[in-house]
């Protein structure tokens, strides 16, 4: 009752992150089995096996939101941390060499399309309408701080260092937006870029988001902002950041016209 009185939305800390959905080691299933489970495999997916996804905790969370008239933020599809290293290597086997960009592109599409469609199918099952519970997705989390990942195998191990024009990040938003369009949920759900200490890198965030949205169009060819919002994850102390620097960052983000 406390939560329902004071809150209208919650965000799962870990249960939607790749580690939770993919698991700490791969459970390979055939492509036929994957399709029977409703997984979306693009034509470019040439591998023999598909990693099984575990939606049990996520489904329970969506049901909890529905049963208590609460909404959810989806956090997060791409993150350099809390993504199993086996997701980036050949045959999903730890210790293997990293896959090519082409193979990873197909894995990226499989993962985003499958996770988002699963959530929206669950919403349809509960409410009859996609986009009715999860109203926002942090598609990519903390890209500007991926340098702190250390020596783990992650996205940059495959795609290399791309600074403020990361192709796979842009692709992630294109794929996520495509799923929203498929379910006619693009006007109900906002795709966010999320980061922390944003007051120290506000200009870079604006540049990154502008790159993501550059040349993006809807099916009629009209410009569209596939990344529609900026998340200011904030860890605040008494003396850091200053009110001025926080306000300056907020102004820069507001000037983009995004949420």
C-alpha positions in Angstrom: 0.0 0.0 0.0 3.0 2.3 0.7 4.3 1.8 -2.8 0.9 2.2 -4.5 0.2 5.4 -2.5 3.6 7.1 -3.3 4.7 5.6 -6.6 3.3 5.0 -10.1 6.3 3.2 -11.6 9.2 0.9 -10.7 12.5 -0.1 -12.3 14.0 -3.5 -11.8 17.6 -3.3 -10.7 18.8 -6.5 -12.3 16.0 -8.7 -13.6 15.9 -7.2 -17.1 19.6 -7.0 -17.6 21.3 -9.4 -20.0 22.9 -11.4 -17.2 19.5 -12.2 -15.9 17.8 -13.0 -19.2 20.8 -14.8 -20.8 22.2 -16.5 -17.7 25.8 -16.8 -16.5 26.4 -19.6 -19.0 24.6 -20.4 -22.3 21.8 -22.8 -22.6 21.9 -23.5 -26.4 18.7 -24.6 -28.2 18.0 -25.2 -31.8 16.6 -22.5 -34.1 13.5 -24.6 -34.5 13.1 -24.7 -30.7 13.8 -20.9 -30.5 11.1 -20.1 -33.0 8.6 -22.4 -31.2 9.3 -20.2 -28.1 8.4 -17.1 -30.1 12.0 -15.9 -30.5 12.7 -13.6 -33.4 15.6 -14.7 -35.5 16.6 -12.5 -38.4 17.5 -14.0 -41.8 21.1 -12.9 -41.0 21.2 -15.3 -38.0 23.3 -18.1 -39.5 24.4 -19.9 -36.3 23.2 -23.4 -35.5 22.2 -22.7 -31.9 20.4 -19.9 -30.1 20.9 -19.1 -26.4 17.7 -19.7 -24.4 16.3 -16.7 -22.5 14.8 -16.9 -19.0 11.8 -14.6 -18.7 10.4 -16.1 -15.5 11.3 -13.3 -13.1 10.5 -10.6 -15.7 7.1 -12.1 -16.4 6.3 -12.1 -12.7 7.4 -8.5 -12.4 5.2 -7.4 -15.3 2.3 -9.3 -13.6 3.0 -7.6 -10.3 2.9 -4.2 -12.1 -0.4 -5.1 -13.7 -2.0 -6.4 -10.5 -1.0 -3.2 -8.6 -1.8 -0.7 -11.3 1.8 0.3 -11.7 4.0 0.9 -14.7 7.6 -0.2 -15.4 10.7 1.2 -17.0 12.6 -1.4 -19.1 16.3 -1.5 -17.9 18.4 -2.3 -19.9 19.0 -3.9 -23.3 22.6 -3.0 -24.0 25.2 -2.5 -21.3 28.9 -3.3 -21.3 28.5 -4.6 -17.7 26.3 -7.4 -16.5 26.2 -9.0 -19.9 27.7 -12.5 -20.0 31.0 -12.6 -21.9 29.9 -15.8 -23.7 27.4 -13.7 -25.6 30.2 -12.2 -27.7 32.3 -15.3 -28.6 32.0 -18.1 -31.1 29.5 -20.8 -30.3 28.6 -19.0 -27.1 31.4 -20.9 -25.4 33.6 -19.0 -22.8 37.2 -19.0 -23.9 36.4 -18.8 -27.6 37.5 -15.9 -29.8 35.1 -13.0 -30.3 32.7 -13.3 -33.2 32.7 -11.0 -36.3 30.6 -7.9 -36.5 28.2 -9.6 -38.9 27.5 -12.4 -36.4 27.1 -9.9 -33.6 24.7 -7.8 -35.6 22.5 -10.8 -36.0 22.7 -11.6 -32.2 21.9 -8.0 -31.4 18.8 -8.1 -33.6 17.7 -11.5 -32.1 18.2 -10.2 -28.6 16.5 -6.8 -28.9 13.6 -8.0 -31.0 12.9 -11.1 -28.9 13.1 -9.3 -25.5 10.9 -6.4 -26.6 8.4 -8.6 -28.4 8.1 -10.9 -25.4 7.4 -8.0 -23.1 4.8 -6.5 -25.5 3.1 -9.9 -26.0 2.9 -10.3 -22.2 1.3 -6.8 -22.1 -1.2 -7.9 -24.7 -2.0 -11.0 -22.8 -2.7 -9.0 -19.6 -4.2 -5.8 -20.9 -5.0 -6.3 -24.6 -2.5 -3.6 -25.6 1.2 -3.4 -26.2 3.0 -0.6 -24.5 0.5 -0.5 -21.6 2.9 -1.4 -18.8 6.5 -0.8 -19.9 6.3 2.8 -21.0 10.1 3.5 -21.3 13.2 1.5 -22.2 16.8 2.3 -21.4 18.0 0.8 -24.7 21.6 1.5 -24.0 23.1 2.2 -20.6 26.3 4.1 -19.7 28.0 3.9 -23.1 30.1 7.0 -22.3 31.6 5.1 -19.3 32.3 1.8 -21.1 36.0 2.5 -20.7 35.6 1.4 -17.1 34.8 -2.1 -18.1 38.4 -3.2 -17.9 39.5 -6.4 -19.7 36.1 -8.1 -19.9 34.8 -9.2 -23.3 32.0 -6.9 -24.3 30.6 -4.8 -27.2 33.8 -3.0 -27.9 35.7 -6.3 -28.1 33.6 -7.0 -31.3 33.0 -3.5 -32.7 36.1 -1.7 -31.5 36.3 1.8 -30.1 33.8 4.1 -31.9 33.8 7.2 -29.7 30.7 9.3 -30.2 29.5 7.5 -33.3 29.0 3.9 -32.2 27.3 2.1 -35.1 26.0 -0.8 -32.9 24.4 1.7 -30.5 22.6 3.4 -33.3 21.5 0.0 -34.6 20.1 -0.9 -31.2 17.8 2.1 -31.3 16.7 1.4 -34.9 15.9 -2.2 -33.9 14.1 -1.2 -30.7 12.1 1.4 -32.6 11.2 -1.1 -35.3 9.7 -3.3 -32.6 7.6 -0.5 -31.2 6.3 0.2 -34.7 5.5 -3.5 -35.3 3.3 -3.3 -32.2 2.0 0.2 -32.9 3.4 1.3 -29.6 5.8 4.1 -30.8 3.5 6.8 -29.5 3.1 5.1 -26.1 6.7 4.0 -25.3 9.9 6.2 -25.2 13.3 4.9 -25.9 16.0 6.4 -23.6 19.7 6.7 -23.5 20.8 6.5 -19.8 24.1 7.5 -18.2 25.5 8.6 -14.8 27.5 11.7 -13.9 25.8 13.4 -16.9 26.7 16.8 -15.6 30.3 16.0 -16.5 29.6 14.8 -20.0 26.4 16.6 -21.1 27.8 17.8 -24.4 28.9 14.3 -25.3 25.5 12.9 -24.4 23.8 15.4 -26.7 26.3 14.5 -29.5 25.7 10.8 -29.0 21.9 11.2 -29.0 22.0 13.4 -32.1 24.1 10.7 -33.9 21.5 8.0 -32.9 18.7 10.2 -34.3 20.5 11.3 -37.4 18.7 10.4 -40.6 16.1 8.3 -38.7 12.7 8.3 -40.5 9.3 6.7 -40.1 7.8 4.5 -42.8 6.5 7.6 -44.6 10.0 9.1 -44.7 9.4 11.8 -42.0 12.2 12.5 -39.5 11.7 10.7 -36.2 13.6 10.7 -32.9 14.1 7.0 -32.3 15.9 7.9 -29.0 13.2 10.0 -27.4 14.7 10.6 -23.9 17.8 11.1 -21.8 18.1 9.4 -18.4 20.0 11.4 -15.8 21.1 8.6 -13.4 22.2 10.6 -10.4 24.4 9.8 -7.4 24.3 13.0 -5.4 26.5 14.2 -2.5 26.2 17.5 -0.6 29.1 19.0 -2.5 28.9 17.1 -5.8 27.7 18.0 -8.3 27.1 21.7 -7.8 23.5 22.9 -8.4 24.8 25.0 -11.2 26.5 22.1 -13.1 23.3 20.0 -12.6 21.2 22.8 -13.9 23.5 23.4 -16.9 23.3 19.7 -17.9 19.5 19.8 -17.5 19.3 22.9 -19.7 21.4 21.1 -22.4 19.1 18.1 -22.3 15.9 20.1 -22.3 17.2 22.1 -25.4 17.2 18.8 -27.4 13.4 18.7 -27.1 13.7 15.1 -25.8 12.1 13.8 -22.5 
